[in-house]
């Protein structure tokens, strides 16, 4: 048994229940990320799902479109979640099972305030900022997505500081690409339901194909940078990241082939049969 496996096996019953609760969160949301995690070996799969669960709960707190859920209450709940997470990562037991699961992963893999605090700062920005300039968008993307990629990288590499530092720029690029794709795909929902426009200077009502292609060129550059790290990951992480990268590459291509005004009206998706093909290719590619 490896040191990592031993640490995973040594958790208490309460910890195991907490980790299963994190798995329920990811199962409740049909995402490309959820598909990709199926390719991870244990305990990496559990750790990545524990990261995702905390991210998902924070995101839902600020993004739930329910008009009866006031901003002040969202802010209070987010602050409570951030404080509870900090206590748990520092070693306290949490009665929030998702926080408990995340803290187990954070302590095991060396995920600390340098990655956690920017995440919560970006979640808070969604409560206060409706439009971004270049600087605020870069800060937002770092906290909302790049740090999540860096958290997952620490899991993939078992907290190896030197390897994490070497692959960090590519991991950040992958997180940024995923986030920007989501911004473009969710353009209508973010603008119409949440009152937000993430891309600086973008007039959603006058969104055209040239602007679409400019944004996708930036996304594709991030995806190309991210791809350079995949061969250097352990096998199960390599196939999962390759699958996730493939899903978002396919989504980028579908967005580029979709008229801008249609993106403005409806959400572009990658069908399940195409995801299955991408997963199969990722598995085969990881064996080489």
N, C-alpha and C positions, 0 to 999 in steps of 0.2 A: 504493500500500500504506500503510495506517495505521501509526502508531507501534506500536500494540498488535500488529498482524499481523506487522510487521517483527521485533518482539521474539520472537514465537512462532516465526517461520521461522528465527531465528538460533540455535536450540538445536542442540546436537551430536547425533550419532547415539545416544550413550548417553542423553542427555536424552529423545530421542524414544522410545527403548525403555522408559524409565522411565514416561513418560506413557502408553504403550500398556499397560503392566502395571497402571496404575491403572484403565484402562478395563476390563481383565479382572476386576478386583475387583468393579466395579459390575455387570458382566454376570453375575457368579456369584451375585448376590443379586437375586431378583425383588421389586422394591419400586416403590411409586408414584414415589419420587424418581428411580429409573432411567428410568421411562417419561417423566417430565417433561424430563429432560436431553436427550432426543432432539430436543427443539424448540429447543435452543440453537444458535446459530451458532458456528463456530470463530473464535477460539481459546477463547471463553468455555466451550464444552462441555468441552474438555480440562481447563481450570483447575478447573471445578466438580467434575468427576470425580476430579481429583487430591485435592481437599479431601475428598470423600466416601471415597476409598480409605483415607486415613489414619484418618479417623473410624471406618470400618468395622473396620479391623484392631485398633484400640485397644478398641473395643466388644466384638469377638469374644474378645479376650484376657481380659476380665473376665467375660463373659457365657456362655462355653462351658459347658454344663451337665455336661460330663464329670467325674464324681466323682474320677477319678484325676489330675486336673489341679489340684494343690494351690494354695491361696491364696498361699502364699509364693512359688511359682514364677510365678504370674500377676503378683504385685506386682513381682518382679524384672524380668520381661519388659516390663511397663508402664513401669517406671523407665528401662530401657534404651531403649525406644522414645522416651520423652520427651527423654532426653538426646541421642539421635541426631538427633531432629527439631530441637532447639535448635542443635546444631552445624551442621546442613545449612542451616537458615534463616539462620544467621550467615555462610554462604558456603562451608562445607566440602562436599566431595563425599561422598555416602553410597553405601555398597554395598547398602543397602536401597532397592530401586527405587521403592517407594511413597513412602518418605521423600524420596527425590531429587525425585520428581514434585511432591510437596507443596511442597518448598522452592522449586522454580522458580516456582510460583504465588505463594507467600508473598512472595518477594522482588520479583516483578513487580508485585504488587497492594498491597503495603504491609501485609501481615498479620504482626503481630509478637507478642511475648510477652503483650501486654494481652489478646489473644484466644486465644492458644495455651495459656498457663499455666492459665487457668480450665477449659479443656477437660480437660486431664490431671488437674486436681484433682478434677473430677467423676467421671472414670473411676476414680480411686483410691478415692473415696467408695463406689463400688459394691463394693469389696472389704471395707469396714469397717462400713458403715452398712446395717442391715436395715430400719429404719423412720425416717421423717422427721417433724420438726415443720415449722411454716410457714416458719421462717427457713431451715432446712437445705434444704427442698425448693426454695425460691426460689434459693438459691445453687447447688443441683445443676442446676436447669433452666437457669439462666444459663450454666453451664459446659458442660453436655452438649448444649444445643440453641440457645440464643440466640446464643452466639458463633459457631456454625456458620452461622446466618443472616446474621450480620454479616460473616463471611468471604466468603460468597457475594455479599453486597451490594458488597463492595469489588471483586470480580471483575466484577460486572454494570456497575458505574460506573467501571471502569478506575482505581480508587484515588482518585477525586475526593473529597477530604476534606470539602469543604463539602456536596456532595450526599449523601455517606454519613452525615454528622451529621444532616442534615435527615430522612433516611428511616430512620435507625437504630431509633427506637422501634417502627416498624411491622415492620421486619425481625426485631427481637427478639420481637415478638408472634407472628409467623408461626412462628419456631422453637419458641417455648413451646407454641403450639397443637399443632404436630406432635408434640412430645414428650408432652404430656398425653394426646392421642388414643392414642398408642402405649402409655402406661401403662394406660389404660382397656381397650384392646383386648387387651393382653397380661397382664391381671390374673391369670389362672389360672397362666400360665407363670411369671411373676415370683414369685408366692407359692409355688407348689407345687414348682417346680424350682430356683429361685434363692434362695428364702427371703427375698424382699424385698416390702415394701409401701411404695409411694411416697407415696400420698395420706395426709396426716396424719389420724389418728383413724379410718381406715377399717377396719372389721371385714370382712374378705373373706368369712368364712363367713356373715355376716349382711347381705351386700350387697343393697340393695333399689332399687326403681325411683326413689324420691325422691332417694336419694343419687346414682344414675346421672344424673338430670336436673340436679341441682345442679352436678355436675362438668362436664356438657356445656354448661350455661349459661356457665360460666367459659371453656370452650374456644371456644364460639361468639363470645363477646365478643372474645377474642384474634383469631379469624379475621376478624371485622368490622374491627378496627383494622388488621390486616395488609393487608386489601383496599384501604385508602386509598393505599398506596404503589404498587400495581401500575401505574396509568396513568402514573407518572413514571419507569418503567424503560425502557431501550432496547427496541426491538421484540422481538428474539428472547428476551431475558430476560423481557419482559412476558408473552409467550405461555407460556413454561415455568413461570414462577411462578404464572400464572393456572391452568395445568393442575394443578400441585401443590396449590394452594389448593383447586381444585375437587375433587380426589381426597379431600382430608381433610375438606372440607365434606360430601361424599357419605358418607364413613365416619362422620362425626359423626351424620348423619341416620340411618344404618343402626343405629348403636349406640343411638340414642334410641328406635328402633322395636323393639329387641330386649330382651326381659325381662332384668332384671339377673342373675337366676340362670343364664340361658343364657350371658350374657357371662362369668360365673364359670366356665362349663364349656368353652366353645369360643371360637375366635378368629373375630371378625367380619371379613369381607373385602368389598371392592368388586370385582365381577366384571370381567373384562377387557373385555367388550363395553361396559360402562358407562364404563370408563376411556377407551375409544376415542372415545366420544361427547363426553366431557369435553375430551379433547385437541382434537377437531375444533372445539368451541366456543371453546376458548382461541385457536386459530389464527385463526379468523374474527374474534374479538373484538379481537385485537391489530392487525388491519389497519384498524380504524376510527379 
